[in-house]
Amino acid sequence: MEVTVYEDPACSWCWAFQPVFTAFAFEFRDLIKVRHVMGGLRDRPAADIDFVVQQWKKAESVSGMPFDCGIWKKHPLRTTFLACRAVKAASVLSDIAAHRLLRRLREALHVEQTPLDDMETVLKLAAEIGLDTEMMKENIASGRAEALFARDRAEACQHGFGFPTMVLRNSFQDMPAVLQGAVPYTDILQALSNLGVAPKQRRRFRDSKEHWSILFKIHPRLTFAEIHAITSLDKSKLAARLAEAGVEHREPFYVLKETAKPHHVPAHAAAAPKTPSATIPSAAEDSGHAAASVFTTSPSPSPIHPSPGAKPTHG
């Protein structure tokens, strides 16, 4: 099943959506291929900073994800397009590289007060997770990243989607399910059911070393909200269980101790030739390799017709 996500690294509601989406990526890792489309939130400073801050606070309250609104007093973003181009530059290296960079950019902006409208800063974040920044610079200078981003923007504009929007397609012969906004997980499960996905294809978290390892291959750093959404463990006992499972608290994130460098993407993954997708190891094939999930950046070959539903959100 192809899952297309229309998003932007600086979209607050995309960050707020991560507990739901990460749970989805974990439980249906053997079924889905995720395609990230960088729609581009804005190419100019926000007209009303107070409104943006209010949206961040609302997103934090709804999702439980960490937000630091201080960035808007420190450095109001001039554009989100630069970060989108960087993700597309990374996608030329590999889908795993793009997935890792998208996550790192979100963490940096929403939690660490790091502006994403300066390419030097963005490339430092890419280097931090082990990406080949020289190749990224080449992809940007050559115009390749811009061409990929322009294609993404054209696709998003064609459908008029806000961010985040998910499009689930079981086959190109079937009508897709369109979920607009930071929808609850129950909406995704209902959409999957409508598309004929059997309940047995949902692979729930088991409190085992194997599943903890698979979980932290989706993102090397996870928030409490994400871990709770995936594990469904009792909140009052979760902190103690995380310690027992070898998960270290590095405020506000949690890192599996066996992954000593939580951001690093192995050189062979970062520089690998472009492939259609990269897959989370299943329970049977998990070998400890630092793969991302089923993330791909290939274009969608057929049109999408939005179905009635929740309004998309912007942030």
C-alpha positions as CSV (number, residue, x, y, z in Angstrom):
1,M,0.0,0.0,0.0
2,E,1.3,3.4,-0.9
3,V,0.9,6.2,1.7
4,T,1.5,9.7,0.4
5,V,2.1,12.4,3.1
6,Y,1.9,16.1,2.1
7,E,3.9,18.0,4.6
8,D,6.6,20.6,5.5
9,P,9.5,20.3,7.9
10,A,8.3,23.5,9.7
11,C,4.6,22.6,9.9
12,S,3.7,22.5,13.6
13,W,0.7,20.2,13.0
14,C,3.0,17.8,11.1
15,W,5.2,17.6,14.2
16,A,2.1,17.2,16.4
17,F,1.0,14.3,14.1
18,Q,4.1,12.3,14.8
19,P,2.7,10.1,17.6
20,V,-0.1,8.9,15.4
21,F,2.0,8.6,12.3
22,T,4.9,6.8,14.1
23,A,2.4,4.3,15.5
24,F,1.0,3.8,12.0
25,A,4.5,3.2,10.6
26,F,5.3,0.7,13.3
27,E,2.1,-1.3,13.3
28,F,1.9,-1.6,9.5
29,R,5.6,-1.7,8.6
30,D,5.1,-4.8,6.5
31,L,2.3,-3.3,4.5
32,I,3.0,0.4,3.7
33,K,5.4,2.4,1.6
34,V,5.4,6.0,2.6
35,R,6.1,8.8,0.1
36,H,7.0,12.2,1.5
37,V,5.8,15.2,-0.6
38,M,7.3,18.5,0.5
39,G,4.4,20.9,-0.2
40,G,6.1,24.1,1.0
41,L,4.3,25.9,3.8
42,R,5.4,29.5,3.1
43,D,8.2,31.3,1.2
44,R,7.9,34.5,3.3
45,P,7.8,35.5,6.9
46,A,4.6,34.8,8.8
47,A,2.3,37.8,8.8
48,D,1.1,37.2,12.4
49,I,3.7,35.7,14.7
50,D,1.2,35.6,17.6
51,F,-1.1,33.4,15.6
52,V,1.7,31.0,14.8
53,V,2.7,30.8,18.5
54,Q,-1.0,30.1,19.3
55,Q,-1.0,27.3,16.8
56,W,2.2,25.8,18.3
57,K,0.7,25.9,21.8
58,K,-2.5,24.3,20.6
59,A,-0.6,21.6,18.7
60,E,1.4,20.9,21.9
61,S,-1.7,20.7,24.0
62,V,-3.5,18.4,21.6
63,S,-0.6,16.0,20.9
64,G,1.6,16.0,23.9
65,M,4.6,16.6,21.7
66,P,7.3,19.0,22.9
67,F,7.3,22.6,21.5
68,D,9.6,25.5,22.3
69,C,7.8,28.7,21.0
70,G,10.9,30.8,21.9
71,I,12.2,30.4,18.3
72,W,9.5,32.9,17.2
73,K,10.9,35.6,19.4
74,K,14.5,34.6,18.7
75,H,14.3,34.1,14.9
76,P,11.0,34.2,13.1
77,L,11.4,32.0,10.0
78,R,11.8,33.8,6.7
79,T,10.9,30.8,4.6
80,T,10.3,27.0,4.9
81,F,11.2,26.3,1.3
82,L,14.9,26.1,2.0
83,A,14.3,23.2,4.4
84,C,12.1,21.5,1.9
85,R,14.8,21.7,-0.8
86,A,17.3,20.2,1.7
87,V,15.0,17.2,2.2
88,K,14.8,16.7,-1.6
89,A,18.6,17.1,-1.9
90,A,18.9,14.3,0.7
91,S,16.3,12.2,-1.1
92,V,18.7,11.9,-4.1
93,L,21.2,10.2,-1.7
94,S,18.6,7.8,-0.5
95,D,15.1,7.6,0.9
96,I,16.5,6.8,4.3
97,A,18.6,9.9,4.2
98,A,15.6,12.1,3.4
99,H,13.5,10.4,6.2
100,R,16.3,11.0,8.7
101,L,16.8,14.6,7.7
102,L,13.1,15.5,7.7
103,R,12.9,14.2,11.3
104,R,16.1,16.0,12.4
105,L,14.8,19.3,11.0
106,R,11.6,19.0,12.8
107,E,13.3,18.3,16.1
108,A,15.7,21.2,15.6
109,L,13.0,23.7,14.9
110,H,10.2,22.7,17.2
111,V,12.3,21.7,20.2
112,E,15.8,23.2,20.0
113,Q,15.0,26.7,18.7
114,T,17.1,26.1,15.6
115,P,16.1,28.2,12.5
116,L,15.7,26.3,9.2
117,D,15.9,29.2,6.9
118,D,19.8,29.2,6.7
119,M,21.4,26.5,4.5
120,E,24.6,26.4,6.5
121,T,22.5,25.6,9.6
122,V,20.5,22.9,7.8
123,L,23.7,21.3,6.3
124,K,25.2,21.2,9.8
125,L,22.1,19.2,10.9
126,A,22.5,16.9,7.9
127,A,26.2,16.4,8.8
128,E,25.2,15.6,12.4
129,I,23.2,12.6,11.3
130,G,26.0,11.4,8.9
131,L,24.7,12.6,5.6
132,D,27.0,13.4,2.7
133,T,26.7,17.2,2.7
134,E,29.0,17.7,-0.2
135,M,26.6,15.6,-2.4
136,M,23.7,17.5,-1.0
137,K,25.4,20.8,-1.9
138,E,25.9,19.5,-5.4
139,N,22.2,18.5,-5.7
140,I,21.2,21.9,-4.6
141,A,23.7,23.8,-6.8
142,S,22.8,21.7,-9.9
143,G,19.1,22.6,-9.5
144,R,18.1,18.9,-9.0
145,A,16.7,19.5,-5.5
146,E,14.8,22.5,-6.7
147,A,13.3,20.5,-9.6
148,L,12.2,17.8,-7.2
149,F,10.7,20.3,-4.8
150,A,8.9,22.1,-7.6
151,R,7.4,18.8,-8.6
152,D,6.2,18.2,-5.0
153,R,4.7,21.6,-4.8
154,A,2.9,21.2,-8.1
155,E,1.4,18.0,-6.9
156,A,0.3,19.4,-3.5
157,C,-1.2,22.6,-5.2
158,Q,-3.0,20.4,-7.7
159,H,-5.0,18.8,-4.9
160,G,-5.2,21.8,-2.7
161,F,-4.2,19.9,0.4
162,G,-3.1,21.4,3.7
163,F,-0.5,19.9,5.9
164,P,-0.4,17.2,7.0
165,T,-2.6,15.2,4.6
166,M,-2.3,11.5,4.1
167,V,-3.5,9.7,1.0
168,L,-3.7,5.9,1.3
169,R,-3.9,3.9,-1.9
170,N,-4.2,0.1,-1.9
171,S,-3.9,-0.2,-5.7
172,F,-4.0,2.2,-8.6
173,Q,-7.3,0.8,-9.7
174,D,-9.0,1.7,-6.4
175,M,-10.1,5.1,-5.1
176,P,-7.7,6.3,-2.4
177,A,-8.6,7.4,1.1
178,V,-7.7,11.0,1.9
179,L,-7.2,12.0,5.5
180,Q,-6.7,15.8,5.9
181,G,-5.3,17.3,9.0
182,A,-3.7,15.7,12.2
183,V,-6.4,13.0,12.4
184,P,-6.6,10.5,15.3
185,Y,-5.3,7.0,14.8
186,T,-8.8,5.6,14.7
187,D,-9.4,7.5,11.5
188,I,-6.4,5.8,9.9
189,L,-7.6,2.4,11.1
190,Q,-11.1,3.1,9.7
191,A,-9.6,4.1,6.3
192,L,-7.5,1.0,6.2
193,S,-10.6,-1.1,6.9
194,N,-12.5,0.6,4.1
195,L,-9.6,-0.2,1.8
196,G,-9.9,-3.9,2.7
197,V,-6.9,-4.2,5.0
198,A,-7.5,-7.1,7.4
199,P,-7.1,-6.5,11.1
200,K,-4.5,-9.3,11.3
201,Q,-2.2,-7.1,9.2
202,R,-1.9,-4.7,12.2
203,R,1.2,-5.7,14.1
204,R,0.8,-4.3,17.6
205,F,3.8,-3.5,19.9
206,R,5.0,-6.3,22.2
207,D,7.1,-5.4,25.2
208,S,10.1,-7.3,24.0
209,K,13.7,-6.4,23.1
210,E,13.0,-7.1,19.5
211,H,10.1,-4.7,19.3
212,W,12.0,-2.0,21.2
213,S,14.8,-2.3,18.7
214,I,12.4,-2.1,15.7
215,L,10.7,0.9,17.2
216,F,13.9,2.9,17.6
217,K,14.8,2.2,14.0
218,I,11.8,4.3,12.9
219,H,13.4,7.3,14.6
220,P,16.6,7.1,16.8
221,R,15.1,9.7,19.1
222,L,11.5,9.4,20.2
223,T,9.3,11.5,22.5
224,F,7.3,10.3,25.4
225,A,4.0,11.0,23.5
226,E,5.3,8.8,20.5
227,I,6.4,5.9,22.7
228,H,3.1,5.9,24.7
229,A,1.0,6.0,21.4
230,I,2.9,3.0,20.1
231,T,3.3,0.9,23.2
232,S,0.0,1.7,25.0
233,L,1.9,1.0,28.3
234,D,0.6,2.6,31.5
235,K,1.9,6.2,31.6
236,S,2.6,6.0,35.3
237,K,4.8,3.0,34.8
238,L,6.3,3.8,31.4
239,A,9.3,5.7,32.6
240,A,10.4,2.8,34.8
241,R,9.8,0.3,32.0
242,L,11.8,2.4,29.5
243,A,14.8,2.3,31.9
244,E,14.4,-1.4,32.2
245,A,14.4,-1.8,28.4
246,G,17.6,0.1,28.1
247,V,16.1,3.4,26.9
248,E,17.8,6.5,28.1
249,H,16.1,9.8,28.7
250,R,17.7,12.7,27.0
251,E,15.2,15.5,27.7
252,P,12.8,15.7,25.9
253,F,13.7,12.6,23.9
254,Y,14.4,9.0,24.6
255,V,17.2,7.0,23.0
256,L,17.8,3.3,23.0
257,K,21.2,2.8,24.6
258,E,22.4,0.3,22.1
259,T,22.2,3.0,19.5
260,A,25.1,5.1,20.9
261,K,24.9,7.8,18.3
262,P,21.1,8.4,18.0
263,H,21.2,10.6,14.9
264,H,23.8,8.8,12.8
265,V,23.0,7.4,9.4
266,P,25.6,4.8,8.3
267,A,27.7,6.0,5.4
268,H,26.6,3.1,3.2
269,A,22.9,4.1,3.8
270,A,23.5,7.8,3.2
271,A,25.5,7.3,0.0
272,A,23.5,4.4,-1.3
273,P,22.1,4.6,-4.9
274,K,18.5,5.8,-5.1
275,T,16.1,2.9,-4.5
276,P,12.3,2.7,-4.7
277,S,11.9,2.2,-0.9
278,A,13.6,1.4,2.3
279,T,12.0,-1.0,4.7
280,I,11.8,-1.4,8.5
281,P,13.0,-4.9,9.3
282,S,10.2,-7.2,10.1
283,A,10.3,-9.4,13.2
284,A,11.6,-12.2,11.1
285,E,14.4,-10.3,9.4
286,D,15.5,-7.7,12.0
287,S,19.3,-7.8,11.9
288,G,20.1,-4.6,13.8
289,H,20.7,-2.7,10.5
290,A,19.9,1.0,10.9
291,A,17.1,1.1,8.3
292,A,14.3,3.7,8.4
293,S,10.8,2.6,7.5
294,V,9.1,2.1,4.2
295,F,9.8,5.6,3.0
296,T,10.1,6.5,-0.6
297,T,10.2,9.8,-2.6
298,S,9.1,8.5,-6.0
299,P,6.3,10.4,-7.7
300,S,2.7,9.3,-7.6
301,P,1.7,8.3,-11.2
302,S,-2.1,8.8,-10.9
303,P,-4.5,11.5,-9.9
304,I,-6.1,11.8,-6.4
305,H,-9.6,12.9,-5.8
306,P,-10.1,14.2,-2.2
307,S,-12.9,12.6,-0.3
308,P,-15.1,14.5,2.2
309,G,-13.6,14.7,5.7
310,A,-11.8,16.8,8.1
311,K,-10.3,20.1,7.0
312,P,-6.5,20.2,6.7
313,T,-4.5,22.1,9.1
314,H,-1.5,24.5,8.6
315,G,1.1,25.4,11.1
